[in-house]
Each structure stands twice: as C-alpha cells, then as structure tokens.
Amino acid sequence: MAAKILDRVSEIFQTPRPKVPGWTYDLLERLVCHTPTLLVILESKVCVQLVNLLANEHPRVNRSARNTLPYIAQMLDDTPAIASKVLDHVLALLKSSSPEIRRWACSQVGELARHESTLPTMLESKACVGLVSLLCDTHSDVVQSALYVLTDIAQKLEGAEAIVKAKVLDNVPESTESSCLEVREQTCILIGMLVHHKSILLTVLESKAFVRLLSLLHDEHPEVVWSATRALSQIAEKLEGAQAIEKAKVLDNVSELIESLCLSAPHRACTLIEAVVHHGSILLPVLESKAFAQLLSLLHNEDLEIVQRATKALFQIAEKLEGAQALVESKVLDDISGLLESSCWGVQYWACTLIEELVYHESILPAVLESKVSVRLFPLLHDKCSEVVQSATRALSQIAEKLEGAQAIVKAQVLDNVSELIESSCSSVRFWACILIDALVHHESILPAVLESKTCAQLVAFLLWEATTSTNPYLALCVLREISEWPVGAAALIDMPVKFGGFEELCQSSDYVIQRAARSVLDDLARARSKQQIL
C-alpha cells in the first residue's frame, strides 16, 4: 500500500508545475515516522526527488522539501537500529548525479557516524571510501560536507584508521589546492584531527599531505594559514612531529608568520613555537633561528593578546636552562620589566609566570635580582586582580627558595605586605602566601626578620587558623613546622598570645601526614618550654 502511495507522490513530484499539493508533504512527514514505511521511502525515488527539490527555484517547493527532509534525517538520528539498515541506501546517494543529493547524503552519513551503535557498521561498509571519493568532487560545497564528516569520524581511532585505509591522504593534496578557502581550511582541520592519534601520525608525516600542509602557511587567506598552523601545532605535540617540522625548515615560515600584518598569524606562530620547544631536543634549532629573535620582538606588539601568547611561548623556552640563558642574554628581563606594568592582567600574569620559570634555574637568579624585575614584582602584591597577585606571589616564592633571593625580599620589606595576602578573599592567594612564608622561614638567617616583622603575630594567628579550621591544613602546618624547628622560632611561638589547643585534635587526625606534622610542632614547643624552665 505504502509503495503505491509513494509511486503516486513520485509522479506528482515529476510534474513540471511549481505547485505541489501540500498534502503530499504532510503525508510523507507522517509516513517517515513509521519504521517500515521509512525503509520504503529510502528505497523509492521520492527521497532522491525531495533532495532534488532543495535546488528548485520556486520558494514554495524549496521550502516544503526543506521542511520534509529533516523528518527523515531525524528518524535516522533518533533510531540508530533503523539507520544501520538503511545505510546502503544512504551510501548509494553519495554517487548521485545531483550535488544536492550528494551533500545531503554526506550529512546523513555524518549523523550515523555520531552513534556508537552504528559507527562500527558504518566503518565496515564502504562509507569512508565513498566520502573520500567526494574530495575530488567538482562542487566545493560537496567536498566541504565530506570533509566535515570525515573530521567527525576521525575523532575516534578506529574512524581515523578507516579513513587512512580509504586513501584519504592521497586525496588531501587536491583539497589543499581547492579554489574554495573553506575546503582548504577544513582539510587542515581534518589533518589536525588525524594526527591526534599517535599511530596515524607517522603515516601523515610520510605522505604528500604533510608537504601540502606546509605550503598552506603561505596561503593568501588568514583563515587557512590559521588552520594550517594549528594542525602543525598538533603535529608538533609528538616528538616525531616536532622533528619533522624542524627538518622541513618550518621555522623559516614561522618567521614570516610573525611578520604578517594579519593579527591571527603571530598568535598561531607563538602557539607553534610553544609546541615545538616542548621537546628539549628541538630547543637549540629554535634558539638559533630568526623566529626566536622575532618572538622576542612580539613583546612590544600593540596587540596585548599577541604579547600574552609570546610570553607564554617564552615561558616554554625558559623551562630548559639553555633557553633561560638565551633569554637573559637577549635582554628579555628589560622587556619583562615593562610587561609587569601592562594594563592587561593576562600579560602581567604571564610575565610573573615567566620570571618564576627563569629563577627556577639557580644560575639565572643573580641576573633577575640585579634587574628591575624583582622590584617591579612587589607592587603587584597590591593588584586588584587576584590572578596577578597570585602569580606575583608565586614568582616571589620561587625567588625565596634561594638564600640570596630571600634576603632581597626581606630587604624590600615585602613582609609588610604579607598581612594583605593572608587576608585575601581568594584562597589561591592565601595558599601562595603560605608557600612564600614557608620558603622564607626555611632559611635560618631569615627567620629573625620574619619574627621581628610587625605582621608576625597576625601571620602566626593566620597559620593557626588555617591549620585548625581549613579542610586542607597541611600547608599551614608545614610553615609552623619550619618555624618551630629552629630554636629561636619555637621560643618566639610560645611567647606569643596564641593558643595551640586545636593541635591536639590534629594529632588524632586519620591522615598520618597531618598527624605527624601537628605532633612535631607540639614536640618542638614542649622542648622550647623545657629549656626556658631550666634557664
């Protein structure tokens, strides 16, 4: 019965008149809601005719087709079990002579691929082969649709493997040469998705697709360059990828990106450098390249977002001692000093983080202390942005790890600012204040200065409060332990008008580390009292 009705509908669709009776669309909408008739519709000419009507010049016909086809698509989307049965019919439409039908079929294959239950069936079929063949289609919107679907499929390893097996990498060069910028852009995104899987990366690096990707760094459209650089950044995440990029002289192209007038180009160049230098073995070629010098020049860029990205890339370089030394030799500390006074909190944040990374290397600390950088850090402890205060405190904590750094901090009267830090409403700022204090009192020669500071009583009260009321008392306990370990520290603690009663409860904690730290503080105080009584 349904087949006869559909034959009649098909005849109506074939009439030359623009107006198709509205009941035909209403009928189809009802028929597709039932599994048996949905299968019949997909096997009939009606589905193909509906897709053809999408290109009809008459608005009423076009609109009606657009309104009806989603019902079919929705049924396939909501009922994966049905979708797997009609897969062959959908795949057959990929070979249609109509570009509209091919594009619609692509989108339906994409819907099928999104379901865990139908993906295996789809991968076992020739779906990937059919999609890959459309990369050579003469209609760019069809190619673009196929690329979208292939990118979705490539998210899963089994999907990426099926796509590579379907010879997608042989067709990529043609896509990268398309006159349509969206096709070139989406091709880059597809490559980026494929290389997320390490087992696929080597295949990509050995293909023409990698070479063509490099050529897109010179594309006239910023969107394409952006996507190509992003794909290369994803390739560079793996050591083999970074090595291939360095071998292909991509750093020369990065230099061009940094000099580009397009705002997004330097941004992506920074991201690529950051990904490449993550691998220590690639750092030296980067430091010797023109791109490194140009990266430093971006610290003076008018666009603060680019300055922020450049600083983040320099942070990655500073992780290795050779990188930190190269930065100091390049007078980067003068640039950082200026960045700390930026109006952009993100720039200030990354400048502080870069300082923290530099002073992690003991041999770099003297240069930092001799520069204006450390002095410029201190005012940031009063910044209205908690992220900036946190990053500045973190950098000072790293400086305080070394005795000469701690001495410089005390000399600059940073301890007078501690009260502001421990009273912060931001838990991260209070956390890093504890870290800073812990780093300072770790040095016996610095402890007297801490104990004699005007904020000492307030500081100890804060530590006791954190230790006895916080859900994570360990850090405050560690600081008190650092103080009580020194005889002068323990003596000062027992003379203060504060109570350690809550420590008895901490000694019963189920956490052995907390229990031991609390017990150690009480033992130190008991020894100090005994000495006082003897004296």
C-alpha positions in Angstrom: 0.0 0.0 0.0 2.8 2.4 1.0 4.7 1.6 -2.2 1.6 2.6 -4.3 1.1 5.8 -2.5 4.8 6.7 -2.9 4.6 5.9 -6.7 1.7 8.5 -6.9 3.7 11.0 -4.9 6.7 10.4 -7.2 4.5 11.2 -10.2 3.3 14.4 -8.6 6.9 15.4 -7.9 7.8 14.8 -11.6 5.2 17.2 -12.9 6.5 20.5 -14.4 4.2 22.7 -12.4 5.8 24.5 -9.5 3.0 24.0 -7.1 3.0 20.5 -5.5 -0.1 19.8 -3.3 0.7 20.4 0.4 -0.9 17.1 1.4 2.0 15.2 -0.3 4.5 16.7 2.2 2.2 16.2 5.1 1.7 12.6 4.1 5.4 12.0 3.8 6.1 13.5 7.2 3.6 11.0 8.7 4.9 8.1 6.8 8.6 8.5 7.8 7.5 8.3 11.5 7.0 4.5 11.0 9.9 2.2 10.5 8.5 0.0 7.7 7.5 3.0 5.6 10.7 4.8 6.3 12.6 2.0 4.6 10.3 2.0 1.6 10.7 5.8 1.2 14.5 5.5 1.3 14.3 2.7 -1.3 12.0 4.7 -3.5 12.6 7.7 -5.9 10.8 10.0 -3.5 13.8 10.6 -1.2 16.0 11.4 -4.2 13.3 13.7 -5.6 12.9 15.5 -2.3 16.6 16.2 -2.2 16.5 17.4 -5.8 13.7 19.8 -4.9 16.2 21.6 -2.5 17.6 23.2 -5.6 14.2 24.1 -7.1 13.9 27.8 -8.0 10.4 28.1 -6.6 10.4 29.1 -2.9 7.3 27.1 -2.0 8.7 23.9 -3.5 12.2 24.5 -2.0 10.7 25.3 1.5 8.5 22.3 1.5 11.4 20.0 0.7 13.5 21.5 3.4 10.6 21.0 5.9 10.1 17.3 5.0 13.7 16.1 4.7 14.6 16.8 8.3 11.9 14.3 9.4 13.7 11.6 7.5 17.1 12.8 9.0 15.6 12.9 12.5 14.3 9.4 12.2 17.7 8.2 11.2 19.3 10.2 14.1 16.8 9.0 16.8 16.7 5.4 15.7 20.3 4.0 15.1 19.0 0.5 14.7 16.9 1.7 11.7 19.8 3.8 10.4 22.1 0.8 10.2 19.5 -0.9 8.0 19.3 2.0 5.5 23.0 2.6 5.4 23.4 1.1 1.9 20.6 3.3 0.6 22.2 6.4 2.0 25.7 5.4 0.7 24.2 4.9 -2.8 23.1 8.5 -2.7 26.8 9.6 -2.4 27.1 8.6 -6.1 24.1 10.6 -7.2 24.5 12.9 -10.2 22.9 15.7 -8.2 25.3 17.7 -6.0 22.5 18.5 -3.6 21.8 14.8 -3.1 25.5 14.0 -2.6 25.7 16.8 0.0 22.6 15.6 1.8 23.9 12.0 1.8 27.1 13.2 3.4 25.3 14.9 6.2 23.3 11.7 6.9 26.5 9.6 6.9 27.8 12.1 9.5 24.7 11.5 11.6 25.2 7.8 11.5 28.8 8.1 12.5 27.9 10.0 15.7 26.1 7.0 17.2 28.3 4.4 19.0 25.9 1.7 17.9 26.1 2.4 14.2 29.7 3.6 13.8 31.2 0.0 13.6 28.7 -0.9 10.9 29.4 2.2 9.0 33.2 1.7 9.2 32.8 -1.9 8.0 30.9 -0.6 4.9 32.4 1.5 2.1 31.2 4.7 3.7 34.7 6.1 4.2 35.7 5.2 0.7 32.6 6.9 -0.6 33.3 10.0 1.4 36.9 10.1 0.4 36.0 9.9 -3.3 33.9 13.1 -2.8 37.1 15.0 -2.0 37.6 15.1 -5.8 34.1 16.4 -6.4 33.7 19.4 -8.7 31.3 21.1 -6.3 33.2 22.7 -3.4 30.1 22.5 -1.1 30.1 18.7 -1.5 33.8 18.5 -0.8 33.3 20.6 2.3 30.5 18.5 3.5 32.6 15.3 3.0 35.5 16.9 4.9 33.2 17.8 7.8 32.0 14.2 8.2 35.5 12.7 7.8 36.7 15.1 10.5 34.0 13.9 12.8 34.8 10.2 12.1 38.5 10.8 12.7 37.9 11.7 16.3 37.9 8.0 17.2 41.0 5.9 16.5 39.0 3.3 14.6 37.5 6.0 12.5 40.9 7.6 11.7 42.3 4.2 10.8 39.4 3.6 8.4 39.8 7.0 6.8 43.6 6.5 6.2 42.8 3.0 4.8 40.4 4.6 2.4 43.4 6.6 1.0 42.3 9.9 2.3 45.9 11.2 2.4 46.2 10.6 -1.4 43.3 13.0 -1.9 44.3 15.7 0.5 46.8 17.4 -1.9 43.9 18.1 -4.2 41.8 19.5 -1.4 44.6 21.8 -0.3 44.7 23.2 -3.8 41.0 23.9 -4.0 39.9 27.4 -5.0 37.5 27.3 -2.1 39.1 28.6 1.1 36.6 26.7 3.3 37.8 23.5 1.7 41.4 24.3 2.3 40.7 25.3 5.8 38.7 22.2 6.6 41.4 20.0 5.1 43.8 21.4 7.7 41.3 20.7 10.4 41.0 17.1 9.2 44.8 16.5 9.2 44.9 18.0 12.7 42.3 15.6 13.9 44.0 12.6 12.3 47.4 13.3 14.0 45.8 13.3 17.4 46.3 9.6 17.1 50.0 8.7 17.5 49.6 5.6 15.4 48.4 7.7 12.5 51.0 10.5 12.8 53.8 8.7 11.1 51.6 7.8 8.1 50.7 11.5 7.8 54.3 12.6 8.1 55.3 10.2 5.3 52.5 11.4 3.0 52.2 14.3 0.5 49.6 15.7 2.8 52.2 16.9 5.2 54.1 18.7 2.4 50.9 20.3 1.2 50.1 21.4 4.7 53.4 23.2 4.9 52.6 25.1 1.7 49.4 26.4 3.2 51.4 28.6 5.5 51.8 30.9 2.5 48.1 30.9 1.7 46.6 34.4 1.0 43.7 33.8 3.3 44.4 34.2 7.1 41.8 31.6 8.0 43.7 28.9 6.0 47.0 29.9 7.5 45.5 29.8 10.9 44.1 26.3 10.4 47.4 25.1 8.8 49.4 26.4 11.8 47.0 24.9 14.2 47.4 21.5 12.5 51.2 21.8 12.6 51.0 22.6 16.3 49.0 19.4 16.8 51.7 17.5 14.9 54.4 19.1 17.0 52.9 17.8 20.2 54.6 14.5 19.4 58.4 14.4 19.2 58.4 12.7 15.8 56.2 15.5 14.6 58.3 18.3 16.0 61.4 16.7 14.4 59.7 16.5 11.0 58.7 20.2 11.3 62.2 21.3 12.2 63.7 19.2 9.4 61.2 20.8 6.9 62.5 24.2 7.8 59.1 25.3 9.1 60.8 27.8 11.5 61.6 29.9 8.4 57.9 30.0 7.6 57.1 30.9 11.3 59.4 33.9 10.9 57.1 35.1 8.0 54.0 34.5 10.2 55.4 36.7 13.0 56.0 39.5 10.5 52.5 39.1 9.0 50.1 42.0 9.1 47.3 39.6 9.9 46.7 39.6 13.7 45.9 35.9 14.0 49.2 34.9 12.2 51.6 35.9 15.0 49.2 34.4 17.5 49.4 31.0 15.8 53.1 31.3 15.3 53.6 31.6 19.0 51.4 28.5 19.6 53.5 26.5 17.1 56.8 27.6 18.7 55.4 26.7 22.1 54.5 23.2 20.9 57.9 22.6 19.2 60.1 23.7 22.1 58.2 21.5 24.4 60.7 18.9 23.2 64.1 19.6 24.6 65.9 18.2 21.6 64.3 20.8 19.3 65.1 23.8 21.5 68.5 24.5 20.1 67.4 24.9 16.5 64.7 27.3 17.7 67.1 29.4 19.6 69.4 29.7 16.6 66.5 30.6 14.3 65.3 34.0 13.2 61.9 33.1 14.7 63.4 33.3 18.2 64.5 36.9 17.8 61.2 37.8 16.2 59.3 36.1 19.1 61.1 38.5 21.5 60.1 41.4 19.3 56.4 40.5 19.8 56.7 41.6 23.5 56.5 45.1 22.1 53.4 44.4 19.9 50.4 46.7 20.2 48.0 43.8 20.4 48.1 42.7 24.1 46.8 39.2 23.2 49.8 38.6 21.0 52.1 39.9 23.8 50.4 37.4 26.1 50.9 34.5 23.6 54.5 35.4 23.0 55.2 35.5 26.8 53.6 32.1 27.1 55.8 30.7 24.4 58.9 32.2 26.1 57.8 30.5 29.3 58.0 27.2 27.5 61.5 28.1 26.3 62.6 29.1 29.8 61.8 25.6 31.1 65.2 24.4 29.9 68.4 26.1 31.2 69.7 26.7 27.7 66.5 28.5 26.9 66.6 30.6 30.1 70.2 31.6 29.4 69.4 32.6 25.9 66.5 34.7 27.1 68.7 36.5 29.7 71.4 37.1 27.1 68.7 38.6 24.8 67.9 41.2 27.5 64.5 39.8 28.0 64.5 41.0 31.6 64.2 44.6 30.4 61.1 43.6 28.4 59.6 41.7 31.3 60.0 44.7 33.5 57.8 46.7 31.1 55.2 43.9 30.8 54.7 43.9 34.6 53.3 47.4 34.2 50.9 46.4 31.4 47.3 47.4 31.6 46.3 43.8 30.7 46.2 41.4 33.6 46.9 38.4 31.3 50.2 40.0 30.2 51.1 40.7 33.8 50.2 37.1 34.8 52.4 35.5 32.2 55.2 37.9 32.9 55.2 36.8 36.5 55.0 33.2 35.4 58.0 33.7 33.1 60.0 35.2 36.0 59.1 32.2 38.1 60.3 29.8 35.4 63.6 31.8 34.9 64.6 31.8 38.6 63.9 28.1 38.9 67.4 27.9 37.4 69.8 28.8 40.2 72.4 30.3 37.8 69.8 32.8 36.4 68.7 34.2 39.8 71.5 36.7 40.2 70.6 38.3 36.9 67.0 38.6 37.9 67.9 40.1 41.3 70.2 42.7 39.6 67.5 43.7 37.2 64.4 45.9 37.8 62.2 42.9 37.5 62.1 41.8 41.2 61.4 45.4 42.3 58.5 45.6 39.8 57.1 42.4 41.3 56.5 43.8 44.7 53.8 46.4 43.8 51.8 43.6 42.1 51.0 42.2 45.6 48.5 45.0 45.9 47.0 44.5 42.4 43.2 44.4 42.3 43.3 41.3 40.1 43.7 38.2 42.3 45.2 36.2 39.4 48.0 38.8 39.2 48.6 38.8 42.9 48.7 35.0 42.9 51.3 34.9 40.1 53.4 37.6 41.6 53.4 35.7 45.0 54.3 32.5 43.2 57.2 34.1 41.5 58.5 35.6 44.8 58.1 32.2 46.4 60.4 30.7 43.8 62.9 33.6 44.3 62.8 33.0 48.1 63.8 29.4 47.6 67.4 30.6 47.4 69.0 32.5 50.3 70.1 35.5 48.2 66.5 35.7 46.9 65.0 35.5 50.4 67.4 38.3 51.5 66.4 40.5 48.7 62.7 40.0 49.5 63.2 40.8 53.2 65.3 43.9 52.3 62.5 45.1 50.1 60.2 44.9 53.1 57.8 42.5 51.4 56.9 41.1 54.8 54.9 44.3 55.4 52.6 43.2 52.6 52.0 39.7 53.9 49.1 40.8 56.1 47.3 41.9 52.9 47.9 38.5 51.3 46.7 36.4 54.2 43.6 38.4 54.5 42.7 38.0 50.8 39.3 36.6 50.0 41.0 34.5 47.3 42.0 31.1 48.6 44.7 30.7 45.9 46.4 34.0 47.1 46.3 32.7 50.7 47.7 29.4 49.6 50.7 31.1 47.8 51.2 33.4 50.8 51.8 30.3 52.8 54.2 29.0 50.2 56.1 32.3 50.3 56.4 32.3 54.1 57.4 28.7 54.1 60.2 29.5 51.6 61.4 32.4 53.7 61.5 30.7 57.1 63.3 27.7 55.6 66.4 29.9 55.8 67.6 30.2 59.5 69.2 33.6 58.9 65.9 35.0 57.5 63.7 33.7 60.4 64.6 36.5 62.8 63.5 39.1 60.3 60.1 37.3 59.9 59.7 37.0 63.7 60.6 40.7 64.2 58.2 42.0 61.5 55.1 43.9 62.5 52.9 41.3 60.9 54.4 38.3 62.7 51.7 37.9 65.3 49.0 38.2 62.7 50.8 35.8 60.5 51.1 33.1 63.2 47.4 33.6 64.1 46.5 33.1 60.4 48.6 29.9 60.2 47.0 28.5 63.4 43.5 29.4 62.0 44.3 27.7 58.6 45.8 24.7 60.4 42.8 24.1 62.7 39.8 25.2 60.5 40.9 24.6 56.9 39.8 21.4 55.1 43.5 21.1 53.9 45.6 22.2 56.9 48.8 20.6 55.7 50.5 23.6 54.2 49.9 25.9 57.2 51.2 23.0 59.4 54.4 22.8 57.3 55.0 26.6 57.7 54.6 26.3 61.5 56.8 23.3 61.5 59.5 25.2 59.6 59.3 28.0 62.3 59.2 25.6 65.3 62.2 23.6 64.0 64.5 26.5 64.7 65.1 27.1 68.5 64.5 30.8 68.0 61.3 30.1 66.2 59.9 27.8 68.8 60.8 30.2 71.6 59.0 33.0 69.7 55.9 30.9 69.2 55.5 30.0 72.9 55.9 33.7 73.9 53.0 34.8 71.5 49.5 35.3 72.8 48.1 32.5 70.7 46.7 29.0 71.6 47.8 25.7 70.1 44.8 23.8 71.6 43.4 22.8 68.3 46.6 20.8 67.6 45.7 18.1 70.0 42.7 17.3 67.7 45.0 17.3 64.6 47.2 14.8 66.4 44.3 12.4 66.3 43.7 13.0 62.5 43.1 10.0 60.3 45.7 11.5 57.9 49.1 10.3 59.1 51.0 13.2 57.5 48.8 15.8 59.2 49.0 13.9 62.5 52.8 13.7 62.3 53.2 17.4 61.4 51.0 18.6 64.3 52.8 16.3 66.7 56.2 17.6 65.6 55.1 21.2 66.2 53.9 20.4 69.7 57.1 18.5 70.5 59.2 21.4 69.3 57.2 23.8 71.6 57.5 21.4 74.5 61.3 21.3 74.1 61.4 25.1 74.0 59.3 25.4 77.2 61.6 22.9 79.0 64.7 24.9 78.0 63.0 28.1 79.3 62.2 26.4 82.7 65.8 25.2 83.0 67.1 28.7 82.4 
